[in-house]
Amino acid sequence: MDKTIAIIGAGQAGLLLAAKLLNVGYDVTLYSEKTPHEIRHGYVTSSQGLFASSLAMEREAGLNCFEQAVPDNTTISFTTADPEHHTKLNAWKGHTDSCYQAVDQRVKFSRWLDVLEQRGLKVNYQSVSKQACEKLVDDYDLVVVCTGKGELSRLFKRDEAKSYHQKPPRKLTLLYVHGLLGGDNSSGVAANFIPGVGEYFVMPGLTLSGRCHMMLFEAVPGGAFDCWDECDNNEAMLAKAKELLKEYLPWEYERCLGGITLTDEKAVIHGEFTPEIREPIATIKPGKAIFGLGDAVMLNDPITGQGGNNATRSVQIVFDEILKHQGKAFDTQWMQQTSDKCWEKNAFIIAWTNSFFEPPTEAAMYLMTQAQRHQEIADKLANAFDNPNTLAGWTESKQAIDRAVFFLKAQNKCRDKVTSFRRPLHLARARLKTRLPN
Ligand SMILES: Cc1cc2nc3c(=O)[nH]c(=O)nc-3n(C[C@H](O)[C@H](O)[C@H](O)COP(=O)(O)OP(=O)(O)OC[C@H]3O[C@@H](n4cnc5c(N)ncnc54)[C@H](O)[C@@H]3O)c2cc1C
């Protein structure tokens, strides 16, 4: 614990890493460009659905501040819609073994900052520039940059070989609303895919004013959902959301009929960015480098809801590697090896996310029909969002999918038999007990 560590950026990666290091006695200083008050009163940033493993890491770090208030999501519904006839082409709903949650980052990060300062974390409220980094690398043994989509992240060069996108694949519009009706898919995210048009995701979450729904529209550039630029105020954005749902996803529009309102005046954002992978190390001056973590170096489109989960997975790896490295210098070799481990963990997840921007393969379409037909497959897919690496190996061909269906069904039959066998045995034992004298 003799090393000093600076973390720049008070988001999912920076705050979680700071909490974990603080808990084990490291001398950590966090640099945040915004105060808790500014974060809380700023614009929404994300819909940040975090799955079971990420939530477990937050819990372990003592950052599960919202367990009582946040909705527990337990299903994932997937619908492919016909872009012309506006009907469902395919639909399935899977159940997750553990719940997942979405807490507004304004609520979460402002609270985490307060909690961590109370626990003794040193926080400097300033926007860190490149010049400031030149000083930080002299003052600290390790400087971890977790500045997400911020300018400072551009210090890390784009890794052409690992990057898939040259331009933004989608235009994003996010709205937090109150008043959305439940409908069939109210126990988790309802994901709707409209080929050539875009996607619409809606998920129960927690915001400043309590429980809400987070609506995310992903527009294919030039497609029918790419029509938000003309909206110049919040009411126009809300009206546009309802108009698009009414036309393209009538079953989702029905959920708006109770009357929906924005949760607050900063509950809507619209924009675009190019997802990319950046090199994890930036040399700031001879012999001195900074290390990138989270969106700063692995920036993804939210189409699969994995950015925050990837950042959380990487935090765990970086934390473990810092602990293992006690006493030694955090040189570029350590940085490269640590980043390689993060890449190893997230590479498939990133490739899987990017596959959503390609026309679906025959195997992917078959998987969707099998998920609609067999609940076991729908549940397996829903659970895979916690660790998409579990999709590798069985989703790539029809044969592999068929094998999975067969195996999962056999497993369920076996489980049913064991339970029905155990039940009479259990009853017989109970009956025998009542007959036996004391
Ligand atoms: C619309 C949308 C929906 C999403 N939905 C999901 C989802 O469902 N599930 C999921 O897992 N992920 C989702 N994501 C992605 C997720 O929000 C991010 O991947 C995650 O927040 C990344 O964490 P981070 O710490 O790397 O960056 P951030 O959380 O963005 O934090 C970066 C922090 O650095 C600060 N900062 C920037 N520059 C400086 C500077 N120079 N000095 C000091 N501080 C600075 C910023 O103010 C910010 O607080 C979504 C993203 C978007 C845009």
The ligand as a Gaussian input file, in Angstrom:
#p B3LYP/6-31G(d) Opt

LIG

0 1
 C      -27.431000       6.289000     -23.985000
 C      -26.517000       5.313000     -23.296000
 C      -27.041000       4.165000     -22.699000
 C      -26.201000       3.262000     -22.061000
 N      -26.731000       2.118000     -21.499000
 C      -25.918000       1.236000     -20.880000
 C      -26.441000       0.047000     -20.273000
 O      -27.634000      -0.219000     -20.289000
 N      -25.558000      -0.789000     -19.656000
 C      -24.224000      -0.526000     -19.621000
 O      -23.463000      -1.317000     -19.038000
 N      -23.700000       0.581000     -20.183000
 C      -24.509000       1.467000     -20.803000
 N      -23.980000       2.596000     -21.349000
 C      -22.524000       2.836000     -21.248000
 C      -22.098000       3.296000     -19.849000
 O      -22.826000       4.411000     -19.417000
 C      -20.614000       3.600000     -19.871000
 O      -19.940000       2.553000     -20.506000
 C      -20.009000       3.775000     -18.485000
 O      -20.582000       4.865000     -17.829000
 C      -18.499000       3.933000     -18.632000
 O      -17.902000       4.240000     -17.414000
 P      -16.591000       5.152000     -17.368000
 O      -16.251000       5.319000     -15.945000
 O      -15.585000       4.619000     -18.281000
 O      -17.042000       6.550000     -17.975000
 P      -18.143000       7.548000     -17.401000
 O      -19.101000       6.831000     -16.521000
 O      -18.670000       8.283000     -18.583000
 O      -17.320000       8.549000     -16.470000
 C      -16.395000       9.455000     -16.973000
 C      -16.222000      10.564000     -15.947000
 O      -15.050000      11.323000     -16.214000
 C      -15.326000      12.685000     -16.012000
 N      -14.348000      13.457000     -16.779000
 C      -14.231000      13.558000     -18.120000
 N      -13.169000      14.317000     -18.445000
 C      -12.579000      14.702000     -17.300000
 C      -11.430000      15.483000     -16.987000
 N      -10.682000      16.011000     -17.939000
 N      -11.125000      15.667000     -15.692000
 C      -11.856000      15.137000     -14.684000
 N      -12.968000      14.380000     -14.922000
 C      -13.316000      14.160000     -16.213000
 C      -16.764000      12.834000     -16.511000
 O      -17.364000      13.999000     -15.953000
 C      -17.380000      11.551000     -15.960000
 O      -17.843000      11.732000     -14.653000
 C      -24.802000       3.506000     -22.018000
 C      -24.273000       4.673000     -22.612000
 C      -25.110000       5.564000     -23.247000
 C      -24.522000       6.782000     -23.891000

